[in-house]
Amino acid sequence: MYASRVRASLRGWGGVGAMAVLCALALGLVLLLPCTQRVPDHAPRTGQPVADGVQARAGSCKDSEAQDQTLSPSGADGPTIDAIKSRTGERRKLIVGVDQNSYHWGYRNPNTQGAELEGFDIDLVHRIAQDILGDPDAVQFKAIPTSQRISAIQDGRVDMVVRTMTITCGRLSQVAFSAPYFKTGQQVLAPKSSSITGYNSTLAGKKVCTAAGSTAYTKLDADKKGGTLPASTDISTTVPNQLDCLVRLQLGEVDAVVTDGALAASQAAQDPTVELKGAAFTTEYYGVAMKQDATDLVRRVNRVLVDYRSSGWQKSYDTWLSATLGTDSAASEPPAPRYLRAG
């Protein structure tokens, strides 16, 4: 059972060779899943107090408030959840898109039998499966590249994506999100010997790597066009998976990486020759992504998160992230949710 799994820390696997092995791992994809969803607009709230939100109007979304654009919690089943529960035999599993090479988030630990998937995101997936199917191990994991997270949901290849995915207005026009389960911000990762000091003029003439389809690339592209980022900064290097940027950095093909600080800190833990440069220059929130019309599933995940913040979130943080992010940082406690209010 999940509760008895060995939580061995990953040791001695930094370096290009191990990274390449992990990046080469891939999982198959599944057939389209039936998804037609609609549920009543009701949501009993219990557990941790939360703040009420205001229902968004079309075109009124702001990225600074995107994390609030979610439905209030409900434990009720609906068409989407019924379809998941109706799967029989070995197929009766929650199908979830995850990463498999983000250290301490979603990664295959070679020190465990079968190189099992472990990490902060993986813990949350098991909790959701426990609530919906009564079994934390009733999960079929699908390794999804950063650039395919949205299409995997829209195409029905997965029921949801739990993969360090930032909630933004642009993404809300394509998928639905749960309430936020983690707070982070973009940061620069570079060799300790580098002259780069952060997200500033020291990036002039430097080659920066980001993941395709990531908020990091969107930010760099907008800032370069707006003149905030030096015009000579080369942001042309994009990769399918964020960890590939670390490999490029190790090979000397790029000068820096820009990614979520939470991910960058884990990568710095893997490779002692690199470090975070400067403070975070954005504020972002991770959410569980689902189909836009999967309203019953969104509400159910939000219900799970209410309980998870009270019992489970902190234990997972202490296990996976406290060593790199600290015990008293802004990331060390779950963000308070806000929900849309009908009417």
C-alpha positions in Angstrom: 0.0 0.0 0.0 1.0 3.6 -0.5 1.2 4.3 3.2 4.0 1.8 3.6 6.1 2.8 0.7 9.8 3.4 1.4 10.6 7.1 1.2 14.3 6.7 0.4 16.1 9.9 -0.6 17.8 9.9 -3.9 21.6 9.9 -3.6 24.4 10.2 -6.0 22.4 10.5 -9.2 23.3 14.0 -10.2 25.2 14.6 -13.5 24.5 14.5 -17.2 24.5 10.7 -17.5 21.7 10.1 -14.9 19.7 13.0 -16.3 19.8 11.6 -19.8 18.6 8.2 -18.5 15.7 9.8 -16.6 14.8 12.0 -19.6 14.7 9.0 -21.8 12.1 7.2 -19.8 8.6 7.5 -21.3 5.2 6.1 -20.7 2.5 5.2 -23.3 -0.6 7.2 -23.9 -4.2 5.9 -23.6 -7.3 6.0 -25.7 -9.7 8.9 -25.5 -11.8 8.9 -22.3 -15.6 9.6 -22.2 -16.1 13.1 -20.7 -19.5 14.8 -20.6 -19.8 16.8 -17.4 -22.3 18.9 -15.6 -23.2 19.1 -11.9 -25.5 21.3 -9.7 -23.9 24.5 -8.5 -23.7 23.6 -4.8 -20.7 23.2 -2.7 -20.8 22.5 1.1 -17.7 23.9 2.8 -16.1 22.3 5.8 -12.6 22.0 7.2 -10.2 24.9 6.8 -11.8 28.3 6.6 -11.6 29.8 3.1 -12.2 33.2 1.5 -15.1 33.8 -0.8 -14.4 34.9 -4.4 -16.3 36.8 -6.9 -17.6 35.1 -10.1 -15.4 36.0 -13.0 -16.8 37.8 -16.1 -15.7 36.9 -19.6 -12.5 38.6 -20.4 -12.0 39.9 -16.8 -9.4 37.4 -15.7 -6.1 38.8 -14.4 -3.1 36.5 -14.0 -2.6 37.9 -10.5 -6.1 36.5 -9.6 -6.2 33.4 -11.9 -5.7 31.1 -8.9 -9.1 32.3 -7.6 -11.1 31.2 -10.7 -12.2 27.8 -9.5 -15.4 26.2 -8.3 -16.2 25.7 -4.6 -15.7 22.3 -3.1 -18.2 19.4 -3.2 -18.0 15.8 -2.3 -20.8 14.9 -4.7 -20.3 12.6 -7.6 -21.2 13.6 -11.2 -20.9 12.4 -14.8 -17.1 12.7 -14.9 -16.5 10.9 -11.6 -19.2 8.3 -12.5 -17.3 7.5 -15.7 -14.1 7.0 -13.8 -15.8 4.7 -11.3 -17.4 2.7 -14.1 -14.1 1.5 -15.4 -13.8 -2.2 -14.7 -10.9 -4.5 -13.8 -7.4 -3.2 -14.3 -8.9 -0.1 -16.0 -10.6 1.1 -12.9 -8.0 3.7 -12.2 -7.6 7.4 -12.1 -5.5 8.4 -15.2 -3.2 11.2 -14.3 -0.6 13.1 -16.3 2.6 13.7 -14.3 6.3 14.4 -14.6 8.8 11.5 -14.1 12.0 13.4 -13.9 11.4 16.5 -11.6 13.4 15.7 -8.5 11.2 15.6 -5.4 8.1 16.5 -7.4 7.4 13.7 -9.7 10.4 11.5 -10.4 11.4 7.8 -10.7 13.5 6.9 -7.7 16.1 4.3 -8.8 16.7 3.4 -5.2 13.2 1.8 -5.0 12.0 -1.5 -6.4 10.7 -0.8 -9.9 11.9 2.8 -9.8 8.6 4.0 -8.5 7.3 7.5 -9.0 7.6 9.6 -6.0 7.4 13.3 -4.9 5.2 16.1 -3.8 2.9 16.0 -6.8 2.7 12.2 -6.6 1.6 12.3 -3.0 -1.3 14.5 -4.0 -2.3 12.2 -6.8 -2.5 9.2 -4.4 -4.7 11.3 -2.0 -7.1 12.1 -4.9 -7.3 8.5 -5.9 -8.0 7.4 -2.4 -11.0 9.8 -2.2 -12.5 9.0 -5.6 -11.8 5.3 -5.9 -11.1 4.3 -2.3 -7.5 3.1 -3.1 -4.5 5.4 -3.2 -2.8 3.1 -5.6 -5.7 3.0 -8.1 -3.7 5.3 -10.4 -2.4 5.0 -14.0 0.4 7.5 -14.4 1.1 9.0 -17.8 4.4 10.8 -18.3 3.4 14.1 -20.0 6.0 16.6 -21.4 5.6 20.2 -20.3 4.5 21.2 -23.8 1.7 18.6 -23.9 0.0 19.1 -20.6 -3.0 21.0 -22.0 -3.4 18.8 -25.1 -3.3 15.6 -23.0 -6.3 17.0 -21.0 -8.3 18.3 -24.0 -7.7 15.0 -26.0 -9.0 12.9 -23.1 -5.7 11.0 -22.7 -5.8 11.8 -18.9 -8.4 12.7 -16.4 -6.2 15.4 -14.9 -2.6 16.7 -14.9 -0.7 17.1 -11.6 2.6 18.4 -12.8 3.8 21.6 -11.3 1.4 23.4 -13.6 0.9 27.2 -13.0 -2.6 28.6 -13.1 -2.9 31.4 -15.6 -5.7 33.2 -17.4 -4.4 31.9 -20.8 -4.6 28.3 -19.6 -8.0 28.9 -18.0 -9.3 29.5 -21.5 -8.3 25.9 -22.3 -8.6 23.9 -19.2 -10.1 24.1 -15.7 -8.0 24.3 -12.5 -8.5 23.3 -8.9 -7.7 25.7 -6.1 -4.0 26.3 -5.8 -2.0 23.7 -3.8 1.5 25.4 -4.0 2.9 28.9 -4.2 6.2 29.6 -6.1 7.8 32.1 -8.5 10.2 32.3 -11.4 13.9 32.3 -10.7 17.2 32.1 -12.5 19.4 29.0 -12.2 23.0 29.3 -13.3 26.5 27.9 -12.5 27.9 29.1 -9.2 30.9 30.6 -11.1 28.6 32.6 -13.5 28.6 36.4 -13.5 24.8 36.2 -13.6 23.3 37.6 -10.5 19.5 37.3 -11.2 16.8 38.4 -13.5 18.5 41.6 -14.5 21.0 43.2 -16.8 23.5 40.4 -16.2 21.5 38.2 -18.6 22.6 40.5 -21.5 24.3 38.4 -24.1 23.5 35.2 -22.3 21.6 32.2 -23.6 18.7 31.2 -21.4 16.8 27.9 -21.6 13.1 27.4 -20.8 10.5 24.6 -21.3 8.3 25.0 -24.3 4.8 26.1 -23.3 6.0 27.2 -19.8 5.1 30.4 -18.0 8.9 31.0 -17.8 9.1 31.4 -21.6 6.0 33.5 -21.8 7.5 35.9 -19.2 10.9 36.1 -20.9 9.3 36.7 -24.3 7.0 39.4 -23.0 9.8 41.1 -21.1 12.2 41.0 -24.0 9.5 42.6 -26.3 8.7 45.2 -23.6 12.3 46.1 -23.0 12.5 44.8 -19.4 14.9 42.0 -20.4 18.1 43.0 -22.3 17.6 42.7 -26.1 20.7 40.7 -26.4 19.4 37.9 -24.2 19.0 34.8 -26.3 15.8 32.9 -25.3 15.6 30.7 -28.4 16.5 27.5 -26.5 13.3 25.7 -25.5 12.9 22.0 -24.6 9.9 19.6 -24.2 10.7 18.9 -20.5 12.1 21.4 -18.0 14.8 19.1 -16.7 16.3 19.0 -20.2 17.3 22.6 -19.5 19.5 21.5 -16.6 21.2 19.0 -19.0 21.8 21.8 -21.5 23.3 23.9 -18.7 25.5 21.1 -17.6 26.7 20.6 -21.1 27.5 24.3 -21.4 25.0 24.8 -24.2 23.2 27.5 -22.3 24.3 30.0 -19.7 21.2 29.9 -17.5 17.8 28.4 -16.9 14.6 30.2 -15.9 12.0 28.1 -14.2 9.8 27.9 -11.1 11.9 28.5 -8.0 10.6 25.3 -6.4 11.8 23.3 -9.4 15.1 25.2 -9.6 15.8 24.6 -5.9 15.4 20.8 -6.5 17.7 20.9 -9.5 20.3 22.8 -7.5 20.1 20.0 -4.9 20.8 17.5 -7.7 23.8 19.4 -9.0 26.1 21.2 -6.5 27.8 23.2 -9.3 24.6 25.3 -9.9 22.6 27.7 -7.7 19.7 30.0 -7.7 20.6 33.6 -8.7 18.6 36.4 -7.2 15.1 36.4 -5.8 11.9 35.2 -7.4 10.5 37.8 -9.9 7.0 36.5 -10.3 4.3 34.9 -8.0 2.7 31.8 -9.3 0.4 29.0 -8.0 0.2 25.4 -9.0 -3.2 23.8 -9.6 -4.6 20.4 -10.7 -5.7 20.8 -14.3 -8.8 19.1 -15.7 -11.2 19.5 -18.6 -13.2 22.7 -18.6 -16.6 20.9 -18.4 -15.5 18.4 -15.8 -17.2 20.5 -13.1 -17.9 17.6 -10.8 -14.3 16.5 -10.8 -13.0 20.1 -10.2 -15.3 20.4 -7.2 -14.3 17.0 -5.9 -10.6 17.8 -6.2 -11.2 21.0 -4.3 -13.0 19.1 -1.6 -9.9 16.8 -1.4 -7.6 19.8 -1.1 -9.6 21.2 1.8 -8.8 18.1 3.8 -5.3 17.7 2.4 -4.3 21.2 3.6 -5.4 20.2 7.1 -3.8 16.8 7.1 -1.3 15.5 4.6 0.1 18.6 2.8 2.6 19.5 5.5 3.9 16.0 5.9 4.5 15.8 2.1 6.2 19.2 2.1 8.5 18.1 5.0 9.3 14.9 3.2 10.2 16.3 -0.2 10.7 20.0 -0.2 11.7 21.4 3.2 15.4 20.5 2.7 15.6 22.7 -0.4 12.9 25.4 0.2 13.1 25.7 4.0 10.6 25.4 6.8 9.7 29.1 7.1 9.5 30.3 3.5 6.4 31.5 1.6 6.3 28.1 0.0 6.3 26.2 3.4 2.5 26.4 3.9 -0.4 25.7 1.5 -1.9 28.8 -0.1 -5.4 29.8 1.1 -8.1 29.1 -1.6 -10.7 31.4 -2.9 -13.6 30.2 -5.0 -16.0 31.6 -7.5 -19.4 32.5 -6.1 -22.5 31.7 -8.2 -24.9 34.5 -9.0 
